[in-house]
Amino acid sequence: MSLLEAQLKTEISFLTYSGRTLYSSLSPPAQQAAYLQMPVREAAAAAAAADESPPPATLRLQVSVYDEEAEEDVGVPVVVYKRA
């Protein structure tokens, strides 16, 4: 997640997959710290594991970041993760 933040050059507010929140800046600090150190592939694997059907080869993750000018969370282009 920290790498994704570095690539986006901003702090991630929310990471969701299929309507499920995988990371939130509103989570307890300990949980936030754990997720920030987690590679995106692990977050994607956790998201796919929650599905009852076989996971798709490609996961589309929605990322929201805080826009200081707008003073609100805004979406960025969908992050496409291809499972190995």
C-alpha positions as CSV (number, residue, x, y, z in Angstrom):
1,M,0.0,0.0,0.0
2,S,2.8,2.4,0.8
3,L,4.2,1.7,-2.7
4,L,0.8,2.5,-4.2
5,E,0.7,5.8,-2.2
6,A,4.2,6.6,-3.6
7,Q,3.1,5.9,-7.1
8,L,0.0,8.1,-6.7
9,K,2.0,10.7,-4.8
10,T,-0.7,11.1,-2.2
11,E,-2.2,9.4,0.8
12,I,-4.9,6.8,0.2
13,S,-8.1,7.4,2.1
14,F,-10.0,4.2,1.0
15,L,-9.3,1.1,-0.9
16,T,-12.3,-0.9,-2.0
17,Y,-13.0,-4.0,-4.0
18,S,-16.5,-5.1,-5.1
19,G,-18.1,-2.8,-2.5
20,R,-16.0,-4.0,0.4
21,T,-13.6,-1.7,2.2
22,L,-10.1,-3.2,2.3
23,Y,-8.4,-0.1,3.8
24,S,-9.8,3.1,5.4
25,S,-8.0,6.0,6.9
26,L,-10.8,6.0,9.5
27,S,-9.8,2.5,10.7
28,P,-8.1,2.2,14.1
29,P,-4.4,3.2,13.9
30,A,-3.0,-0.3,14.4
31,Q,-5.2,-1.6,11.6
32,Q,-4.1,1.3,9.3
33,A,-0.4,0.6,10.1
34,A,-0.9,-3.1,9.2
35,Y,-2.6,-2.3,5.9
36,L,-0.1,0.4,4.9
37,Q,2.7,-2.2,5.2
38,M,0.7,-4.8,3.3
39,P,1.5,-5.3,-0.4
40,V,-1.4,-4.6,-2.7
41,R,-1.2,-8.3,-3.8
42,E,-2.1,-9.3,-0.2
43,A,-5.0,-6.9,0.0
44,A,-6.2,-8.1,-3.4
45,A,-5.9,-11.8,-2.2
46,A,-7.9,-10.9,0.9
47,A,-10.6,-9.4,-1.3
48,A,-10.7,-12.3,-3.7
49,A,-10.8,-14.8,-0.8
50,A,-14.0,-13.2,0.5
51,D,-15.8,-14.2,-2.6
52,E,-17.6,-17.5,-2.7
53,S,-17.0,-18.0,-6.4
54,P,-13.5,-18.6,-7.9
55,P,-11.6,-15.3,-7.9
56,P,-11.2,-13.6,-11.3
57,A,-7.8,-13.4,-12.9
58,T,-8.0,-9.6,-12.8
59,L,-9.2,-7.5,-9.8
60,R,-10.3,-3.9,-10.2
61,L,-9.6,-2.0,-7.0
62,Q,-11.1,1.5,-6.4
63,V,-8.9,3.9,-4.6
64,S,-9.9,7.2,-3.0
65,V,-7.5,9.9,-2.0
66,Y,-7.9,13.2,-0.1
67,D,-7.9,16.3,-2.3
68,E,-6.8,19.2,-0.2
69,E,-8.1,21.8,-2.7
70,A,-11.6,20.3,-2.8
71,E,-11.4,19.3,0.9
72,E,-12.9,15.9,0.2
73,D,-12.1,12.3,-0.9
74,V,-12.0,11.8,-4.6
75,G,-11.6,8.7,-6.7
76,V,-8.6,8.0,-8.9
77,P,-8.5,5.8,-11.9
78,V,-9.3,2.2,-11.1
79,V,-6.2,0.1,-10.1
80,V,-6.2,-3.1,-12.1
81,Y,-4.4,-6.0,-10.3
82,K,-3.6,-9.2,-12.3
83,R,-3.4,-12.2,-10.0
84,A,-0.5,-14.5,-10.5
